[in-house]
Amino acid sequence: MMKKLAALIFLIAMAGLSGCNTIEGAGKDIQSGGDAVSDTARDVKNEM
């Protein structure tokens, strides 16, 4: 019983950690997309 409980706790911990990394990666992707939009807007403004 203890081995099953330890394995379950380990799996939950690993799922939580992988979820954090996934969310962090998505945040970085969204930020880089926003940076690209800002750069394009700045370029258009400078051309006017």
mmCIF entry with sequence, helices, sheets and N, C-alpha, C, O atoms, coordinates in Angstrom:
data_MODEL
# 
_entry.id   MODEL 
# 
_entity.id                         1 
_entity.type                       polymer 
_entity.pdbx_number_of_molecules   1 
# 
_entity_poly.entity_id                      1 
_entity_poly.type                           'polypeptide(L)' 
_entity_poly.nstd_linkage                   no 
_entity_poly.nstd_monomer                   no 
_entity_poly.pdbx_seq_one_letter_code       MMKKLAALIFLIAMAGLSGCNTIEGAGKDIQSGGDAVSDTARDVKNEM 
_entity_poly.pdbx_seq_one_letter_code_can   MMKKLAALIFLIAMAGLSGCNTIEGAGKDIQSGGDAVSDTARDVKNEM 
_entity_poly.pdbx_strand_id                 A 
# 
loop_
_entity_poly_seq.entity_id 
_entity_poly_seq.num 
_entity_poly_seq.mon_id 
_entity_poly_seq.hetero 
1 1  MET n 
1 2  MET n 
1 3  LYS n 
1 4  LYS n 
1 5  LEU n 
1 6  ALA n 
1 7  ALA n 
1 8  LEU n 
1 9  ILE n 
1 10 PHE n 
1 11 LEU n 
1 12 ILE n 
1 13 ALA n 
1 14 MET n 
1 15 ALA n 
1 16 GLY n 
1 17 LEU n 
1 18 SER n 
1 19 GLY n 
1 20 CYS n 
1 21 ASN n 
1 22 THR n 
1 23 ILE n 
1 24 GLU n 
1 25 GLY n 
1 26 ALA n 
1 27 GLY n 
1 28 LYS n 
1 29 ASP n 
1 30 ILE n 
1 31 GLN n 
1 32 SER n 
1 33 GLY n 
1 34 GLY n 
1 35 ASP n 
1 36 ALA n 
1 37 VAL n 
1 38 SER n 
1 39 ASP n 
1 40 THR n 
1 41 ALA n 
1 42 ARG n 
1 43 ASP n 
1 44 VAL n 
1 45 LYS n 
1 46 ASN n 
1 47 GLU n 
1 48 MET n 
# 
_struct_asym.id          A 
_struct_asym.entity_id   1 
# 
_struct_conf.conf_type_id            HELX_P 
_struct_conf.id                      HELX_P1 
_struct_conf.pdbx_PDB_helix_id       AA1 
_struct_conf.beg_label_comp_id       MET 
_struct_conf.beg_label_asym_id       A 
_struct_conf.beg_label_seq_id        2 
_struct_conf.pdbx_beg_PDB_ins_code   ? 
_struct_conf.end_label_comp_id       GLU 
_struct_conf.end_label_asym_id       A 
_struct_conf.end_label_seq_id        47 
_struct_conf.pdbx_end_PDB_ins_code   ? 
_struct_conf.beg_auth_comp_id        MET 
_struct_conf.beg_auth_asym_id        A 
_struct_conf.beg_auth_seq_id         2 
_struct_conf.end_auth_comp_id        GLU 
_struct_conf.end_auth_asym_id        A 
_struct_conf.end_auth_seq_id         47 
_struct_conf.pdbx_PDB_helix_class    1 
_struct_conf.details                 ? 
_struct_conf.pdbx_PDB_helix_length   46 
# 
_struct_conf_type.id          HELX_P 
_struct_conf_type.criteria    ? 
_struct_conf_type.reference   ? 
# 
loop_
_atom_site.group_PDB 
_atom_site.id 
_atom_site.type_symbol 
_atom_site.label_atom_id 
_atom_site.label_alt_id 
_atom_site.label_comp_id 
_atom_site.label_asym_id 
_atom_site.label_entity_id 
_atom_site.label_seq_id 
_atom_site.pdbx_PDB_ins_code 
_atom_site.Cartn_x 
_atom_site.Cartn_y 
_atom_site.Cartn_z 
_atom_site.occupancy 
_atom_site.B_iso_or_equiv 
_atom_site.pdbx_formal_charge 
_atom_site.auth_seq_id 
_atom_site.auth_comp_id 
_atom_site.auth_asym_id 
_atom_site.auth_atom_id 
_atom_site.pdbx_PDB_model_num 
ATOM 1   N N  . MET A 1 1  ? 0.825 -1.202 0.000   1.00 0.00 ? 1  MET A N  1 
ATOM 2   C CA . MET A 1 1  ? 0.000 0.000  0.000   1.00 0.00 ? 1  MET A CA 1 
ATOM 3   C C  . MET A 1 1  ? 0.863 1.257  0.000   1.00 0.00 ? 1  MET A C  1 
ATOM 4   O O  . MET A 1 1  ? 0.554 2.218  -0.704  1.00 0.00 ? 1  MET A O  1 
ATOM 5   N N  . MET A 1 2  ? 1.935 1.262  0.776   1.00 0.00 ? 2  MET A N  1 
ATOM 6   C CA . MET A 1 2  ? 2.802 2.437  0.857   1.00 0.00 ? 2  MET A CA 1 
ATOM 7   C C  . MET A 1 2  ? 3.512 2.695  -0.476  1.00 0.00 ? 2  MET A C  1 
ATOM 8   O O  . MET A 1 2  ? 3.714 3.845  -0.866  1.00 0.00 ? 2  MET A O  1 
ATOM 9   N N  . LYS A 1 3  ? 3.888 1.616  -1.169  1.00 0.00 ? 3  LYS A N  1 
ATOM 10  C CA . LYS A 1 3  ? 4.551 1.787  -2.462  1.00 0.00 ? 3  LYS A CA 1 
ATOM 11  C C  . LYS A 1 3  ? 3.600 2.416  -3.471  1.00 0.00 ? 3  LYS A C  1 
ATOM 12  O O  . LYS A 1 3  ? 4.006 3.266  -4.264  1.00 0.00 ? 3  LYS A O  1 
ATOM 13  N N  . LYS A 1 4  ? 2.341 2.002  -3.444  1.00 0.00 ? 4  LYS A N  1 
ATOM 14  C CA . LYS A 1 4  ? 1.351 2.571  -4.357  1.00 0.00 ? 4  LYS A CA 1 
ATOM 15  C C  . LYS A 1 4  ? 1.113 4.040  -4.038  1.00 0.00 ? 4  LYS A C  1 
ATOM 16  O O  . LYS A 1 4  ? 0.987 4.864  -4.944  1.00 0.00 ? 4  LYS A O  1 
ATOM 17  N N  . LEU A 1 5  ? 1.052 4.366  -2.756  1.00 0.00 ? 5  LEU A N  1 
ATOM 18  C CA . LEU A 1 5  ? 0.846 5.754  -2.350  1.00 0.00 ? 5  LEU A CA 1 
ATOM 19  C C  . LEU A 1 5  ? 2.036 6.615  -2.757  1.00 0.00 ? 5  LEU A C  1 
ATOM 20  O O  . LEU A 1 5  ? 1.860 7.729  -3.250  1.00 0.00 ? 5  LEU A O  1 
ATOM 21  N N  . ALA A 1 6  ? 3.249 6.101  -2.551  1.00 0.00 ? 6  ALA A N  1 
ATOM 22  C CA . ALA A 1 6  ? 4.455 6.834  -2.933  1.00 0.00 ? 6  ALA A CA 1 
ATOM 23  C C  . ALA A 1 6  ? 4.492 7.046  -4.449  1.00 0.00 ? 6  ALA A C  1 
ATOM 24  O O  . ALA A 1 6  ? 4.858 8.123  -4.919  1.00 0.00 ? 6  ALA A O  1 
ATOM 25  N N  . ALA A 1 7  ? 4.115 6.031  -5.201  1.00 0.00 ? 7  ALA A N  1 
ATOM 26  C CA . ALA A 1 7  ? 4.094 6.150  -6.657  1.00 0.00 ? 7  ALA A CA 1 
ATOM 27  C C  . ALA A 1 7  ? 3.055 7.174  -7.100  1.00 0.00 ? 7  ALA A C  1 
ATOM 28  O O  . ALA A 1 7  ? 3.302 7.949  -8.024  1.00 0.00 ? 7  ALA A O  1 
ATOM 29  N N  . LEU A 1 8  ? 1.906 7.181  -6.454  1.00 0.00 ? 8  LEU A N  1 
ATOM 30  C CA . LEU A 1 8  ? 0.858 8.141  -6.789  1.00 0.00 ? 8  LEU A CA 1 
ATOM 31  C C  . LEU A 1 8  ? 1.314 9.568  -6.495  1.00 0.00 ? 8  LEU A C  1 
ATOM 32  O O  . LEU A 1 8  ? 1.106 10.472 -7.305  1.00 0.00 ? 8  LEU A O  1 
ATOM 33  N N  . ILE A 1 9  ? 1.933 9.765  -5.342  1.00 0.00 ? 9  ILE A N  1 
ATOM 34  C CA . ILE A 1 9  ? 2.439 11.099 -4.987  1.00 0.00 ? 9  ILE A CA 1 
ATOM 35  C C  . ILE A 1 9  ? 3.499 11.541 -5.991  1.00 0.00 ? 9  ILE A C  1 
ATOM 36  O O  . ILE A 1 9  ? 3.519 12.700 -6.404  1.00 0.00 ? 9  ILE A O  1 
ATOM 37  N N  . PHE A 1 10 ? 4.376 10.628 -6.380  1.00 0.00 ? 10 PHE A N  1 
ATOM 38  C CA . PHE A 1 10 ? 5.411 10.943 -7.363  1.00 0.00 ? 10 PHE A CA 1 
ATOM 39  C C  . PHE A 1 10 ? 4.792 11.349 -8.697  1.00 0.00 ? 10 PHE A C  1 
ATOM 40  O O  . PHE A 1 10 ? 5.221 12.332 -9.301  1.00 0.00 ? 10 PHE A O  1 
ATOM 41  N N  . LEU A 1 11 ? 3.800 10.616 -9.159  1.00 0.00 ? 11 LEU A N  1 
ATOM 42  C CA . LEU A 1 11 ? 3.155 10.933 -10.435 1.00 0.00 ? 11 LEU A CA 1 
ATOM 43  C C  . LEU A 1 11 ? 2.441 12.283 -10.388 1.00 0.00 ? 11 LEU A C  1 
ATOM 44  O O  . LEU A 1 11 ? 2.487 13.047 -11.352 1.00 0.00 ? 11 LEU A O  1 
ATOM 45  N N  . ILE A 1 12 ? 1.789 12.571 -9.280  1.00 0.00 ? 12 ILE A N  1 
ATOM 46  C CA . ILE A 1 12 ? 1.111 13.861 -9.139  1.00 0.00 ? 12 ILE A CA 1 
ATOM 47  C C  . ILE A 1 12 ? 2.128 14.999 -9.148  1.00 0.00 ? 12 ILE A C  1 
ATOM 48  O O  . ILE A 1 12 ? 1.909 16.034 -9.777  1.00 0.00 ? 12 ILE A O  1 
ATOM 49  N N  . ALA A 1 13 ? 3.242 14.797 -8.442  1.00 0.00 ? 13 ALA A N  1 
ATOM 50  C CA . ALA A 1 13 ? 4.286 15.825 -8.408  1.00 0.00 ? 13 ALA A CA 1 
ATOM 51  C C  . ALA A 1 13 ? 4.867 16.058 -9.803  1.00 0.00 ? 13 ALA A C  1 
ATOM 52  O O  . ALA A 1 13 ? 5.085 17.203 -10.198 1.00 0.00 ? 13 ALA A O  1 
ATOM 53  N N  . MET A 1 14 ? 5.116 14.991 -10.545 1.00 0.00 ? 14 MET A N  1 
ATOM 54  C CA . MET A 1 14 ? 5.683 15.133 -11.889 1.00 0.00 ? 14 MET A CA 1 
ATOM 55  C C  . MET A 1 14 ? 4.695 15.821 -12.827 1.00 0.00 ? 14 MET A C  1 
ATOM 56  O O  . MET A 1 14 ? 5.095 16.633 -13.661 1.00 0.00 ? 14 MET A O  1 
ATOM 57  N N  . ALA A 1 15 ? 3.426 15.504 -12.697 1.00 0.00 ? 15 ALA A N  1 
ATOM 58  C CA . ALA A 1 15 ? 2.414 16.153 -13.533 1.00 0.00 ? 15 ALA A CA 1 
ATOM 59  C C  . ALA A 1 15 ? 2.340 17.640 -13.212 1.00 0.00 ? 15 ALA A C  1 
ATOM 60  O O  . ALA A 1 15 ? 2.204 18.466 -14.115 1.00 0.00 ? 15 ALA A O  1 
ATOM 61  N N  . GLY A 1 16 ? 2.427 17.977 -11.947 1.00 0.00 ? 16 GLY A N  1 
ATOM 62  C CA . GLY A 1 16 ? 2.409 19.385 -11.552 1.00 0.00 ? 16 GLY A CA 1 
ATOM 63  C C  . GLY A 1 16 ? 3.603 20.145 -12.082 1.00 0.00 ? 16 GLY A C  1 
ATOM 64  O O  . GLY A 1 16 ? 3.467 21.267 -12.571 1.00 0.00 ? 16 GLY A O  1 
ATOM 65  N N  . LEU A 1 17 ? 4.775 19.539 -11.989 1.00 0.00 ? 17 LEU A N  1 
ATOM 66  C CA . LEU A 1 17 ? 5.980 20.206 -12.480 1.00 0.00 ? 17 LEU A CA 1 
ATOM 67  C C  . LEU A 1 17 ? 5.952 20.368 -13.994 1.00 0.00 ? 17 LEU A C  1 
ATOM 68  O O  . LEU A 1 17 ? 6.355 21.412 -14.508 1.00 0.00 ? 17 LEU A O  1 
ATOM 69  N N  . SER A 1 18 ? 5.490 19.367 -14.707 1.00 0.00 ? 18 SER A N  1 
ATOM 70  C CA . SER A 1 18 ? 5.433 19.486 -16.165 1.00 0.00 ? 18 SER A CA 1 
ATOM 71  C C  . SER A 1 18 ? 4.392 20.520 -16.572 1.00 0.00 ? 18 SER A C  1 
ATOM 72  O O  . SER A 1 18 ? 4.570 21.207 -17.577 1.00 0.00 ? 18 SER A O  1 
ATOM 73  N N  . GLY A 1 19 ? 3.320 20.641 -15.817 1.00 0.00 ? 19 GLY A N  1 
ATOM 74  C CA . GLY A 1 19 ? 2.313 21.663 -16.099 1.00 0.00 ? 19 GLY A CA 1 
ATOM 75  C C  . GLY A 1 19 ? 2.879 23.060 -15.938 1.00 0.00 ? 19 GLY A C  1 
ATOM 76  O O  . GLY A 1 19 ? 2.573 23.952 -16.729 1.00 0.00 ? 19 GLY A O  1 
ATOM 77  N N  . CYS A 1 20 ? 3.708 23.256 -14.914 1.00 0.00 ? 20 CYS A N  1 
ATOM 78  C CA . CYS A 1 20 ? 4.324 24.569 -14.696 1.00 0.00 ? 20 CYS A CA 1 
ATOM 79  C C  . CYS A 1 20 ? 5.231 24.928 -15.866 1.00 0.00 ? 20 CYS A C  1 
ATOM 80  O O  . CYS A 1 20 ? 5.220 26.064 -16.339 1.00 0.00 ? 20 CYS A O  1 
ATOM 81  N N  . ASN A 1 21 ? 6.012 23.964 -16.329 1.00 0.00 ? 21 ASN A N  1 
ATOM 82  C CA . ASN A 1 21 ? 6.910 24.235 -17.449 1.00 0.00 ? 21 ASN A CA 1 
ATOM 83  C C  . ASN A 1 21 ? 6.125 24.542 -18.713 1.00 0.00 ? 21 ASN A C  1 
ATOM 84  O O  . ASN A 1 21 ? 6.528 25.398 -19.501 1.00 0.00 ? 21 ASN A O  1 
ATOM 85  N N  . THR A 1 22 ? 5.018 23.860 -18.912 1.00 0.00 ? 22 THR A N  1 
ATOM 86  C CA . THR A 1 22 ? 4.190 24.100 -20.089 1.00 0.00 ? 22 THR A CA 1 
ATOM 87  C C  . THR A 1 22 ? 3.600 25.504 -20.052 1.00 0.00 ? 22 THR A C  1 
ATOM 88  O O  . THR A 1 22 ? 3.601 26.208 -21.062 1.00 0.00 ? 22 THR A O  1 
ATOM 89  N N  . ILE A 1 23 ? 3.104 25.907 -18.907 1.00 0.00 ? 23 ILE A N  1 
ATOM 90  C CA . ILE A 1 23 ? 2.518 27.242 -18.771 1.00 0.00 ? 23 ILE A CA 1 
ATOM 91  C C  . ILE A 1 23 ? 3.593 28.307 -18.928 1.00 0.00 ? 23 ILE A C  1 
ATOM 92  O O  . ILE A 1 23 ? 3.352 29.344 -19.546 1.00 0.00 ? 23 ILE A O  1 
ATOM 93  N N  . GLU A 1 24 ? 4.778 28.060 -18.374 1.00 0.00 ? 24 GLU A N  1 
ATOM 94  C CA . GLU A 1 24 ? 5.872 29.023 -18.517 1.00 0.00 ? 24 GLU A CA 1 
ATOM 95  C C  . GLU A 1 24 ? 6.256 29.174 -19.987 1.00 0.00 ? 24 GLU A C  1 
ATOM 96  O O  . GLU A 1 24 ? 6.489 30.286 -20.461 1.00 0.00 ? 24 GLU A O  1 
ATOM 97  N N  . GLY A 1 25 ? 6.321 28.063 -20.700 1.00 0.00 ? 25 GLY A N  1 
ATOM 98  C CA . GLY A 1 25 ? 6.653 28.110 -22.124 1.00 0.00 ? 25 GLY A CA 1 
ATOM 99  C C  . GLY A 1 25 ? 5.603 28.853 -22.928 1.00 0.00 ? 25 GLY A C  1 
ATOM 100 O O  . GLY A 1 25 ? 5.931 29.607 -23.844 1.00 0.00 ? 25 GLY A O  1 
ATOM 101 N N  . ALA A 1 26 ? 4.344 28.641 -22.586 1.00 0.00 ? 26 ALA A N  1 
ATOM 102 C CA . ALA A 1 26 ? 3.266 29.351 -23.278 1.00 0.00 ? 26 ALA A CA 1 
ATOM 103 C C  . ALA A 1 26 ? 3.364 30.842 -23.006 1.00 0.00 ? 26 ALA A C  1 
ATOM 104 O O  . ALA A 1 26 ? 3.140 31.652 -23.905 1.00 0.00 ? 26 ALA A O  1 
ATOM 105 N N  . GLY A 1 27 ? 3.695 31.209 -21.786 1.00 0.00 ? 27 GLY A N  1 
ATOM 106 C CA . GLY A 1 27 ? 3.856 32.625 -21.454 1.00 0.00 ? 27 GLY A CA 1 
ATOM 107 C C  . GLY A 1 27 ? 4.975 33.264 -22.256 1.00 0.00 ? 27 GLY A C  1 
ATOM 108 O O  . GLY A 1 27 ? 4.845 34.397 -22.720 1.00 0.00 ? 27 GLY A O  1 
ATOM 109 N N  . LYS A 1 28 ? 6.068 32.545 -22.419 1.00 0.00 ? 28 LYS A N  1 
ATOM 110 C CA . LYS A 1 28 ? 7.190 33.071 -23.211 1.00 0.00 ? 28 LYS A CA 1 
ATOM 111 C C  . LYS A 1 28 ? 6.788 33.218 -24.673 1.00 0.00 ? 28 LYS A C  1 
ATOM 112 O O  . LYS A 1 28 ? 7.159 34.197 -25.321 1.00 0.00 ? 28 LYS A O  1 
ATOM 113 N N  . ASP A 1 29 ? 6.032 32.252 -25.202 1.00 0.00 ? 29 ASP A N  1 
ATOM 114 C CA . ASP A 1 29 ? 5.570 32.328 -26.590 1.00 0.00 ? 29 ASP A CA 1 
ATOM 115 C C  . ASP A 1 29 ? 4.658 33.532 -26.794 1.00 0.00 ? 29 ASP A C  1 
ATOM 116 O O  . ASP A 1 29 ? 4.785 34.254 -27.782 1.00 0.00 ? 29 ASP A O  1 
ATOM 117 N N  . ILE A 1 30 ? 3.746 33.742 -25.864 1.00 0.00 ? 30 ILE A N  1 
ATOM 118 C CA . ILE A 1 30 ? 2.827 34.879 -25.966 1.00 0.00 ? 30 ILE A CA 1 
ATOM 119 C C  . ILE A 1 30 ? 3.597 36.187 -25.874 1.00 0.00 ? 30 ILE A C  1 
ATOM 120 O O  . ILE A 1 30 ? 3.303 37.138 -26.599 1.00 0.00 ? 30 ILE A O  1 
ATOM 121 N N  . GLN A 1 31 ? 4.586 36.235 -24.981 1.00 0.00 ? 31 GLN A N  1 
ATOM 122 C CA . GLN A 1 31 ? 5.387 37.450 -24.833 1.00 0.00 ? 31 GLN A CA 1 
ATOM 123 C C  . GLN A 1 31 ? 6.173 37.741 -26.109 1.00 0.00 ? 31 GLN A C  1 
ATOM 124 O O  . GLN A 1 31 ? 6.246 38.894 -26.536 1.00 0.00 ? 31 GLN A O  1 
ATOM 125 N N  . SER A 1 32 ? 6.756 36.722 -26.719 1.00 0.00 ? 32 SER A N  1 
ATOM 126 C CA . SER A 1 32 ? 7.515 36.958 -27.945 1.00 0.00 ? 32 SER A CA 1 
ATOM 127 C C  . SER A 1 32 ? 6.594 37.392 -29.080 1.00 0.00 ? 32 SER A C  1 
ATOM 128 O O  . SER A 1 32 ? 6.992 38.190 -29.929 1.00 0.00 ? 32 SER A O  1 
ATOM 129 N N  . GLY A 1 33 ? 5.373 36.877 -29.104 1.00 0.00 ? 33 GLY A N  1 
ATOM 130 C CA . GLY A 1 33 ? 4.394 37.329 -30.102 1.00 0.00 ? 33 GLY A CA 1 
ATOM 131 C C  . GLY A 1 33 ? 4.031 38.785 -29.892 1.00 0.00 ? 33 GLY A C  1 
ATOM 132 O O  . GLY A 1 33 ? 3.913 39.541 -30.856 1.00 0.00 ? 33 GLY A O  1 
ATOM 133 N N  . GLY A 1 34 ? 3.852 39.186 -28.644 1.00 0.00 ? 34 GLY A N  1 
ATOM 134 C CA . GLY A 1 34 ? 3.562 40.587 -28.328 1.00 0.00 ? 34 GLY A CA 1 
ATOM 135 C C  . GLY A 1 34 ? 4.717 41.496 -28.699 1.00 0.00 ? 34 GLY A C  1 
ATOM 136 O O  . GLY A 1 34 ? 4.511 42.609 -29.183 1.00 0.00 ? 34 GLY A O  1 
ATOM 137 N N  . ASP A 1 35 ? 5.941 41.019 -28.470 1.00 0.00 ? 35 ASP A N  1 
ATOM 138 C CA . ASP A 1 35 ? 7.119 41.802 -28.850 1.00 0.00 ? 35 ASP A CA 1 
ATOM 139 C C  . ASP A 1 35 ? 7.168 42.008 -30.361 1.00 0.00 ? 35 ASP A C  1 
ATOM 140 O O  . ASP A 1 35 ? 7.518 43.091 -30.829 1.00 0.00 ? 35 ASP A O  1 
ATOM 141 N N  . ALA A 1 36 ? 6.822 40.981 -31.119 1.00 0.00 ? 36 ALA A N  1 
ATOM 142 C CA . ALA A 1 36 ? 6.823 41.095 -32.578 1.00 0.00 ? 36 ALA A CA 1 
ATOM 143 C C  . ALA A 1 36 ? 5.789 42.113 -33.039 1.00 0.00 ? 36 ALA A C  1 
ATOM 144 O O  . ALA A 1 36 ? 6.058 42.899 -33.947 1.00 0.00 ? 36 ALA A O  1 
ATOM 145 N N  . VAL A 1 37 ? 4.612 42.110 -32.426 1.00 0.00 ? 37 VAL A N  1 
ATOM 146 C CA . VAL A 1 37 ? 3.577 43.082 -32.778 1.00 0.00 ? 37 VAL A CA 1 
ATOM 147 C C  . VAL A 1 37 ? 4.046 44.491 -32.436 1.00 0.00 ? 37 VAL A C  1 
ATOM 148 O O  . VAL A 1 37 ? 3.843 45.421 -33.216 1.00 0.00 ? 37 VAL A O  1 
ATOM 149 N N  . SER A 1 38 ? 4.673 44.652 -31.274 1.00 0.00 ? 38 SER A N  1 
ATOM 150 C CA . SER A 1 38 ? 5.175 45.970 -30.872 1.00 0.00 ? 38 SER A CA 1 
ATOM 151 C C  . SER A 1 38 ? 6.250 46.470 -31.831 1.00 0.00 ? 38 SER A C  1 
ATOM 152 O O  . SER A 1 38 ? 6.265 47.643 -32.202 1.00 0.00 ? 38 SER A O  1 
ATOM 153 N N  . ASP A 1 39 ? 7.145 45.573 -32.229 1.00 0.00 ? 39 ASP A N  1 
ATOM 154 C CA . ASP A 1 39 ? 8.200 45.960 -33.166 1.00 0.00 ? 39 ASP A CA 1 
ATOM 155 C C  . ASP A 1 39 ? 7.615 46.388 -34.506 1.00 0.00 ? 39 ASP A C  1 
ATOM 156 O O  . ASP A 1 39 ? 8.059 47.378 -35.087 1.00 0.00 ? 39 ASP A O  1 
ATOM 157 N N  . THR A 1 40 ? 6.633 45.660 -34.999 1.00 0.00 ? 40 THR A N  1 
ATOM 158 C CA . THR A 1 40 ? 5.995 46.007 -36.265 1.00 0.00 ? 40 THR A CA 1 
ATOM 159 C C  . THR A 1 40 ? 5.281 47.346 -36.167 1.00 0.00 ? 40 THR A C  1 
ATOM 160 O O  . THR A 1 40 ? 5.366 48.165 -37.081 1.00 0.00 ? 40 THR A O  1 
ATOM 161 N N  . ALA A 1 41 ? 4.581 47.570 -35.067 1.00 0.00 ? 41 ALA A N  1 
ATOM 162 C CA . ALA A 1 41 ? 3.886 48.846 -34.881 1.00 0.00 ? 41 ALA A CA 1 
ATOM 163 C C  . ALA A 1 41 ? 4.880 49.998 -34.827 1.00 0.00 ? 41 ALA A C  1 
ATOM 164 O O  . ALA A 1 41 ? 4.623 51.069 -35.377 1.00 0.00 ? 41 ALA A O  1 
ATOM 165 N N  . ARG A 1 42 ? 6.010 49.785 -34.169 1.00 0.00 ? 42 ARG A N  1 
ATOM 166 C CA . ARG A 1 42 ? 7.044 50.818 -34.090 1.00 0.00 ? 42 ARG A CA 1 
ATOM 167 C C  . ARG A 1 42 ? 7.611 51.116 -35.477 1.00 0.00 ? 42 ARG A C  1 
ATOM 168 O O  . ARG A 1 42 ? 7.837 52.276 -35.820 1.00 0.00 ? 42 ARG A O  1 
ATOM 169 N N  . ASP A 1 43 ? 7.839 50.070 -36.275 1.00 0.00 ? 43 ASP A N  1 
ATOM 170 C CA . ASP A 1 43 ? 8.361 50.260 -37.629 1.00 0.00 ? 43 ASP A CA 1 
ATOM 171 C C  . ASP A 1 43 ? 7.381 51.050 -38.491 1.00 0.00 ? 43 ASP A C  1 
ATOM 172 O O  . ASP A 1 43 ? 7.790 51.942 -39.233 1.00 0.00 ? 43 ASP A O  1 
ATOM 173 N N  . VAL A 1 44 ? 6.098 50.732 -38.399 1.00 0.00 ? 44 VAL A N  1 
ATOM 174 C CA . VAL A 1 44 ? 5.079 51.438 -39.179 1.00 0.00 ? 44 VAL A CA 1 
ATOM 175 C C  . VAL A 1 44 ? 5.020 52.897 -38.746 1.00 0.00 ? 44 VAL A C  1 
ATOM 176 O O  . VAL A 1 44 ? 4.912 53.789 -39.587 1.00 0.00 ? 44 VAL A O  1 
ATOM 177 N N  . LYS A 1 45 ? 5.089 53.144 -37.456 1.00 0.00 ? 45 LYS A N  1 
ATOM 178 C CA . LYS A 1 45 ? 5.045 54.515 -36.948 1.00 0.00 ? 45 LYS A CA 1 
ATOM 179 C C  . LYS A 1 45 ? 6.238 55.314 -37.459 1.00 0.00 ? 45 LYS A C  1 
ATOM 180 O O  . LYS A 1 45 ? 6.093 56.478 -37.832 1.00 0.00 ? 45 LYS A O  1 
ATOM 181 N N  . ASN A 1 46 ? 7.407 54.698 -37.478 1.00 0.00 ? 46 ASN A N  1 
ATOM 182 C CA . ASN A 1 46 ? 8.608 55.394 -37.937 1.00 0.00 ? 46 ASN A CA 1 
ATOM 183 C C  . ASN A 1 46 ? 8.571 55.684 -39.432 1.00 0.00 ? 46 ASN A C  1 
ATOM 184 O O  . ASN A 1 46 ? 9.199 56.640 -39.886 1.00 0.00 ? 46 ASN A O  1 
ATOM 185 N N  . GLU A 1 47 ? 7.848 54.878 -40.206 1.00 0.00 ? 47 GLU A N  1 
ATOM 186 C CA . GLU A 1 47 ? 7.752 55.091 -41.644 1.00 0.00 ? 47 GLU A CA 1 
ATOM 187 C C  . GLU A 1 47 ? 6.769 56.192 -42.004 1.00 0.00 ? 47 GLU A C  1 
ATOM 188 O O  . GLU A 1 47 ? 6.786 56.683 -43.133 1.00 0.00 ? 47 GLU A O  1 
ATOM 189 N N  . MET A 1 48 ? 5.921 56.586 -41.080 1.00 0.00 ? 48 MET A N  1 
ATOM 190 C CA . MET A 1 48 ? 4.898 57.597 -41.369 1.00 0.00 ? 48 MET A CA 1 
ATOM 191 C C  . MET A 1 48 ? 5.498 58.978 -41.388 1.00 0.00 ? 48 MET A C  1 
ATOM 192 O O  . MET A 1 48 ? 4.787 59.957 -41.615 1.00 0.00 ? 48 MET A O  1 
# 
